[in-house]
């Protein structure tokens, strides 16, 4: 039987894991493969070892969007709108993953920054933070792990 003091210490440690999140720098995305939902994308990153796979799932750090795979119709509709927003923002954009780490499902967990192509000139604008854009436009809420 585990003593109550050990359980308390473990629960304190588990709730503060995010505050000490170990990160491994930044990665430049080669290609957006697919937008899975509002807070998960699939990307190619050239210099990741092929053993780990070419197309990698990335969980957007700091935000939670409504689920698409749910029986709740209203949530599904909101989830599809969030996904459409991410597609609109990321397609044709340069994408940078900052403060990369791994989440509990071994996906890449990172802050996603992007800058959109301005059109004919081939120039790109300033980088935007996808988390902040999702929240600002009402497609997601702040989320740093733990219970939703």
C-alpha positions as CSV (number, residue, x, y, z in Angstrom):
1,X,0.0,0.0,0.0
2,X,1.3,3.4,-0.9
3,X,1.5,5.9,1.9
4,X,-0.7,9.0,1.6
5,X,2.4,11.3,1.8
6,X,3.9,9.6,-1.3
7,X,0.6,10.1,-3.1
8,X,0.5,13.8,-2.2
9,X,4.1,14.3,-3.4
10,X,3.4,12.4,-6.7
11,X,0.3,14.4,-7.3
12,X,2.2,17.7,-6.7
13,X,4.9,16.6,-9.1
14,X,2.4,15.5,-11.8
15,X,0.5,18.8,-11.7
16,X,3.7,20.9,-12.0
17,X,5.3,18.9,-14.9
18,X,4.4,21.6,-17.5
19,X,6.1,24.3,-15.5
20,X,9.4,22.5,-16.0
21,X,8.8,21.3,-19.6
22,X,12.1,20.3,-21.2
23,X,12.3,21.6,-24.7
24,X,14.8,20.8,-27.5
25,X,15.0,23.9,-29.6
26,X,13.2,24.8,-32.8
27,X,12.5,22.9,-36.1
28,X,11.7,24.3,-39.5
29,X,8.8,22.5,-41.2
30,X,9.5,21.3,-44.8
31,X,5.8,20.7,-45.7
32,X,2.4,20.7,-44.1
33,X,1.1,17.2,-44.8
34,X,-2.3,17.4,-43.2
35,X,-4.4,19.3,-40.6
36,X,-5.8,16.7,-38.4
37,X,-7.9,19.0,-36.2
38,X,-7.6,22.5,-34.7
39,X,-4.7,21.6,-32.4
40,X,-2.9,18.8,-34.2
41,X,-1.1,18.9,-37.6
42,X,1.0,16.5,-39.5
43,X,4.2,17.8,-41.1
44,X,7.4,16.8,-42.8
45,X,10.7,17.8,-41.3
46,X,13.7,17.0,-43.6
47,X,16.4,16.3,-41.0
48,X,14.5,13.9,-38.7
49,X,15.7,10.4,-38.9
50,X,13.5,8.2,-41.3
51,X,13.2,5.6,-38.5
52,X,11.0,8.2,-36.7
53,X,8.9,8.7,-39.8
54,X,8.7,11.4,-42.5
55,X,5.3,12.8,-41.6
56,X,5.1,13.6,-37.9
57,X,2.1,14.6,-35.8
58,X,2.5,17.9,-34.0
59,X,0.3,18.9,-31.0
60,X,0.0,22.7,-30.8
61,X,1.2,23.8,-27.4
62,X,-1.0,26.0,-25.2
63,X,-4.4,25.5,-26.8
64,X,-7.2,23.0,-26.9
65,X,-9.8,23.1,-29.7
66,X,-13.2,21.2,-29.9
67,X,-13.0,17.6,-31.0
68,X,-14.0,16.5,-34.4
69,X,-14.3,12.8,-33.5
70,X,-17.1,13.0,-31.0
71,X,-20.8,12.1,-30.9
72,X,-21.6,15.6,-29.7
73,X,-22.8,17.3,-32.8
74,X,-22.2,20.9,-31.6
75,X,-18.7,20.1,-30.6
76,X,-18.1,18.4,-33.9
77,X,-19.3,21.5,-35.8
78,X,-17.0,23.8,-33.7
79,X,-14.1,21.4,-34.2
80,X,-14.6,21.4,-38.0
81,X,-14.6,25.2,-38.0
82,X,-11.3,25.2,-36.0
83,X,-9.8,22.8,-38.4
84,X,-10.8,25.0,-41.4
85,X,-9.3,28.0,-39.7
86,X,-6.0,26.2,-39.3
87,X,-6.0,25.0,-42.9
88,X,-6.7,28.5,-44.1
89,X,-3.8,29.9,-42.0
90,X,-1.2,27.3,-42.6
91,X,-1.6,26.2,-46.2
92,X,1.2,27.9,-48.2
93,X,2.7,29.4,-45.1
94,X,6.3,29.0,-43.8
95,X,5.9,27.0,-40.5
96,X,8.3,27.0,-37.6
97,X,8.1,24.8,-34.5
98,X,9.5,26.5,-31.4
99,X,10.4,25.0,-28.0
100,X,9.9,21.4,-29.3
101,X,9.3,18.6,-26.8
102,X,7.2,15.4,-26.7
103,X,3.7,15.0,-25.3
104,X,2.3,12.0,-23.4
105,X,1.4,10.3,-26.8
106,X,4.9,10.8,-28.1
107,X,3.8,13.4,-30.6
108,X,5.9,16.5,-31.1
109,X,4.6,19.2,-28.8
110,X,5.6,22.7,-29.9
111,X,4.6,26.3,-30.3
112,X,3.6,26.7,-33.9
113,X,4.5,29.9,-35.7
114,X,3.7,30.6,-39.3
115,X,4.0,33.4,-41.8
116,X,1.7,33.6,-44.8
117,X,2.8,34.2,-48.4
118,X,1.8,37.7,-49.3
119,X,1.1,36.7,-52.9
120,X,2.6,37.7,-56.2
121,X,5.9,39.0,-54.8
122,X,6.6,35.7,-53.1
123,X,7.4,37.6,-49.9
124,X,6.2,36.4,-46.5
125,X,4.7,38.5,-43.7
126,X,5.6,38.4,-40.0
127,X,5.4,35.2,-38.0
128,X,2.1,34.6,-36.1
129,X,1.6,32.3,-33.1
130,X,-1.1,29.7,-34.0
131,X,-2.1,29.3,-30.4
132,X,-2.8,33.0,-30.0
133,X,-4.6,33.2,-33.3
134,X,-6.9,30.2,-32.4
135,X,-7.8,31.7,-29.0
136,X,-8.2,35.3,-30.4
137,X,-10.6,34.1,-33.1
138,X,-12.6,32.0,-30.7
139,X,-11.6,28.5,-32.0
140,X,-9.8,27.3,-28.8
141,X,-9.0,27.9,-25.2
142,X,-5.7,27.9,-23.3
143,X,-4.6,24.5,-22.3
144,X,-1.3,23.3,-20.9
145,X,-2.0,19.7,-20.1
146,X,-3.8,18.0,-17.3
147,X,-7.6,17.8,-17.2
148,X,-9.7,19.6,-19.8
